[in-house]
Amino acid sequence: LHLNSTAAACIYLIGVVLNCLDCGPWAAAAVSVMAVGCLDFFFIQPIFTFNVDDPVDAIALAAFLTSSLLVCRLAGKARQEARAARRDRDHVERLYELAQRLISLDPLRLDQPALLGAVRSVFSLKAAALFDAATAGLYVAGDAGADLEDRTRQAYIMGRDSDEPEWSAAFRRLRSGAKRSEEHTSELQSLTTL
């Protein structure tokens, strides 16, 4: 083939972009640098060396490297945002399913085992615990550890949500009313998930 450096750069750029679509950032950067090296070695005068005699060719190589790295960065960012969007969509779908199950419960009485069963089922949890502040009752569903009940009660007493990745546990305070003032603390409950 009798390609000039401009045509070769376009072909290499297409290869770099296609590579960026499904590889990591370091691999994409390595391919970009290798493409610049091949372009310089095979198409820029003097051929078969990594020397560049014309300053315009050096600027063109720098522009090619910059644009290919930028394309790789944008492709990586798009992949990351697509993953985040899928994760968020999955969370919304689970919350919607939980809302549908909770709506089917009897609104005149709180059925803690049914509530915990719905939470465990929708989120595929090993265990869930609920501390009802109004009655000081603690309800547990599933295979809970020995100190899950104490930690659930403690989450309510401390008044804050927390995550414990080492225990694969999350503690959340739930409100049965819309108000968030201190005088409505009796409406608080604590939910723990494993």
C-alpha positions as CSV (number, residue, x, y, z in Angstrom):
1,L,0.0,0.0,0.0
2,H,1.2,3.5,-0.8
3,L,-0.3,5.4,2.1
4,N,0.8,8.8,3.2
5,S,1.1,9.7,6.9
6,T,-2.3,11.4,7.0
7,A,-4.2,8.4,5.7
8,A,-2.2,6.1,8.0
9,A,-3.0,8.3,11.0
10,C,-6.8,8.1,10.2
11,I,-6.6,4.3,9.9
12,Y,-4.6,4.0,13.2
13,L,-7.1,6.4,14.9
14,I,-10.0,4.1,13.8
15,G,-8.1,1.2,15.3
16,V,-7.4,3.1,18.6
17,V,-11.1,4.0,18.9
18,L,-12.3,0.5,18.3
19,N,-9.8,-0.8,20.9
20,C,-11.1,1.8,23.4
21,L,-14.6,0.5,23.2
22,D,-13.9,-2.6,25.3
23,C,-10.6,-2.3,27.1
24,G,-9.3,-0.7,30.2
25,P,-7.7,2.8,30.3
26,W,-4.1,1.5,30.6
27,A,-4.5,-0.9,27.7
28,A,-6.1,1.9,25.6
29,A,-3.2,4.3,26.5
30,A,-0.6,1.6,25.6
31,V,-2.3,1.1,22.2
32,S,-2.4,4.8,21.6
33,V,1.3,5.2,22.3
34,M,2.1,2.1,20.1
35,A,0.0,3.6,17.3
36,V,2.0,6.8,17.5
37,G,5.2,4.8,17.5
38,C,4.1,2.8,14.4
39,L,3.0,5.9,12.6
40,D,6.4,7.5,13.3
41,F,8.4,4.4,12.5
42,F,6.6,3.4,9.2
43,F,5.2,6.7,7.8
44,I,7.1,9.8,9.0
45,Q,10.4,10.7,7.3
46,P,13.0,9.4,7.9
47,I,11.2,6.0,7.6
48,F,12.3,3.1,9.9
49,T,13.6,5.4,12.6
50,F,12.0,7.1,15.5
51,N,13.5,10.4,14.5
52,V,11.2,13.2,13.2
53,D,12.9,15.7,10.9
54,D,10.0,18.0,10.2
55,P,8.5,20.0,13.1
56,V,5.1,19.8,11.5
57,D,5.2,16.0,11.6
58,A,6.2,16.2,15.3
59,I,3.1,18.5,16.0
60,A,0.9,16.0,14.0
61,L,2.2,13.1,16.1
62,A,1.5,15.0,19.3
63,A,-1.9,15.9,18.1
64,F,-2.6,12.3,17.1
65,L,-1.5,11.1,20.6
66,T,-3.5,13.7,22.4
67,S,-6.7,13.0,20.4
68,S,-6.3,9.2,20.8
69,L,-5.8,9.5,24.5
70,L,-8.7,11.9,24.8
71,V,-11.0,9.5,22.9
72,C,-9.9,6.6,25.1
73,R,-10.6,8.7,28.2
74,L,-14.1,9.7,26.9
75,A,-14.9,6.1,26.0
76,G,-13.8,4.9,29.5
77,K,-16.0,7.6,31.1
78,A,-19.0,6.6,29.0
79,R,-18.5,3.0,30.1
80,Q,-18.3,4.1,33.7
81,E,-21.5,6.2,33.5
82,A,-23.3,3.4,31.7
83,R,-22.4,1.0,34.6
84,A,-23.6,3.6,37.1
85,A,-26.9,4.1,35.2
86,R,-27.5,0.3,35.1
87,R,-26.8,0.1,38.8
88,D,-29.1,3.0,39.5
89,R,-31.8,1.5,37.3
90,D,-31.5,-1.8,39.2
91,H,-31.9,0.0,42.5
92,V,-35.0,1.8,41.3
93,E,-36.5,-1.4,40.0
94,R,-35.9,-3.1,43.4
95,L,-37.3,-0.2,45.3
96,Y,-40.4,-0.2,43.0
97,E,-40.8,-4.0,43.6
98,L,-40.5,-3.4,47.4
99,A,-43.1,-0.6,47.2
100,Q,-45.5,-2.9,45.3
101,R,-45.1,-5.6,48.0
102,L,-45.5,-3.1,50.8
103,I,-48.7,-1.7,49.3
104,S,-50.2,-5.2,49.3
105,L,-49.8,-5.4,53.1
106,D,-52.6,-4.6,55.4
107,P,-52.4,-0.8,56.1
108,L,-54.2,-1.1,59.5
109,R,-51.6,-3.2,61.2
110,L,-47.9,-3.4,60.8
111,D,-46.9,-7.0,60.0
112,Q,-43.2,-7.0,60.8
113,P,-42.5,-10.6,59.5
114,A,-44.2,-9.8,56.2
115,L,-42.3,-6.5,56.0
116,L,-39.0,-8.1,56.7
117,G,-39.7,-11.0,54.4
118,A,-40.4,-8.5,51.5
119,V,-37.2,-6.6,52.2
120,R,-35.2,-9.8,52.4
121,S,-36.7,-11.2,49.2
122,V,-36.4,-8.1,47.1
123,F,-32.8,-7.3,48.1
124,S,-31.7,-10.9,48.4
125,L,-30.6,-10.4,52.0
126,K,-29.3,-13.1,54.4
127,A,-31.1,-11.4,57.3
128,A,-33.1,-8.3,58.3
129,A,-33.9,-6.9,61.6
130,L,-36.4,-4.2,62.6
131,F,-36.5,-2.3,65.9
132,D,-39.9,-0.7,66.5
133,A,-39.3,2.4,68.8
134,A,-43.0,2.7,69.7
135,T,-43.2,-0.8,71.2
136,A,-39.5,-1.4,71.8
137,G,-40.0,-4.6,69.9
138,L,-37.2,-6.2,67.9
139,Y,-38.1,-8.4,64.9
140,V,-35.5,-10.5,63.0
141,A,-35.9,-12.5,59.9
142,G,-33.3,-14.8,58.4
143,D,-30.0,-16.1,59.5
144,A,-28.9,-13.2,61.8
145,G,-25.7,-13.1,63.8
146,A,-25.6,-13.1,67.5
147,D,-25.1,-9.4,67.9
148,L,-27.4,-8.2,65.1
149,E,-30.2,-7.4,67.6
150,D,-28.0,-5.3,69.8
151,R,-26.5,-3.5,66.8
152,T,-29.9,-2.8,65.4
153,R,-31.1,-1.3,68.7
154,Q,-27.9,0.7,68.9
155,A,-28.4,2.2,65.4
156,Y,-31.8,3.5,66.7
157,I,-30.3,4.9,69.9
158,M,-27.3,6.5,68.1
159,G,-29.8,8.1,65.6
160,R,-27.7,7.6,62.5
161,D,-27.4,5.4,59.5
162,S,-24.2,3.3,59.0
163,D,-22.7,0.7,56.9
164,E,-20.3,-2.0,58.1
165,P,-18.7,-3.6,55.0
166,E,-16.6,-6.0,57.1
167,W,-19.9,-7.5,58.4
168,S,-21.8,-6.9,55.2
169,A,-24.3,-5.0,57.3
170,A,-26.2,-1.8,56.7
171,F,-28.2,0.0,59.4
172,R,-31.0,2.4,58.4
173,R,-33.5,4.5,60.4
174,L,-36.9,4.5,58.9
175,R,-39.7,7.0,59.5
176,S,-43.3,6.2,59.4
177,G,-44.3,9.9,59.1
178,A,-43.1,12.7,56.9
179,K,-41.9,15.0,59.7
180,R,-38.3,14.9,60.8
181,S,-38.3,16.9,64.0
182,E,-37.1,15.6,67.4
183,E,-40.6,15.4,68.8
184,H,-41.5,12.6,66.4
185,T,-38.7,10.3,67.5
186,S,-41.3,7.7,68.6
187,E,-42.1,7.2,64.9
188,L,-38.5,6.1,64.2
189,Q,-37.6,2.5,63.5
190,S,-34.3,0.9,62.8
191,L,-33.8,-1.5,60.0
192,T,-30.7,-3.7,59.7
193,T,-29.9,-5.7,56.6
194,L,-27.2,-8.4,56.1
